[in-house]
């Protein structure tokens, strides 16, 4: 654009120097109804979700980072391999009943129910919540349910409750995607997600940062940066626990 303007001025014998052009630009913020639609249209529909990503996980109990390979078969299984320096360190499988993980480096594994995981971290987790969080999807607010939309700074804040959880969605006035999403249970557990690097055409956000407050002012953090994404491309999922591996309690 700048090159075109320069060419135009030269071809007009520097006429741009003697002409002052004033352009009035009025930028209007979106309506509350449009902000609701942003939340309503946020999710990515899929049967298979296959991605490569960079992951950084930090908690009081365990921290890890590296390259990850994610495979999700909707409503069925979440599979993940985490590599560091091209060496597999962790292999994780989440299904509707259990959470399993293999540590290749120290030849150990865990196998826990979702209730065990929820009790350990002090937050309410199940397969459906995990699938949404890892895929970047959200609980879609019901327009007929109990919700409020308020203005806060340069954002619309949509607050929705389904009787079990409170959901808060943050939509900037001039953007067509969420920048933050918070889930709060009736018991007080909370999880917040920040979205960035979002595609304006698809509303898909490649970067998500998760934060979960824990007891004693501690917290658990997870950062997922999606690099490559394939939708509805079936892949093999392999998860076997070697007999020589030791189970951790």
Buried (B, 14 or more C-beta within 10 A) or exposed (E): EEEEEEEEBEEEEEEBEEEEEEEEEEEEBBEBEEBBBBBBEBBBEBEBBBBBBBBBBBBEEEEBEBBBBBBBBBEEBBBBBBBEEEEBBBBBBBBEEBBBBBBBEEEBBBBBEBEBBBEEBBBBBEBEBBBBBBBBBBBBBEEEEEBEBEEEEEBBBBBBBEEEBBBBBBBBBEBBBBBBBBBBEEEEBBBBBBBEEBEEEEBBBBBBBBBBBBEEEEEBEBBBBBEEBBEEEEBEEEBEBEEEBEEEE
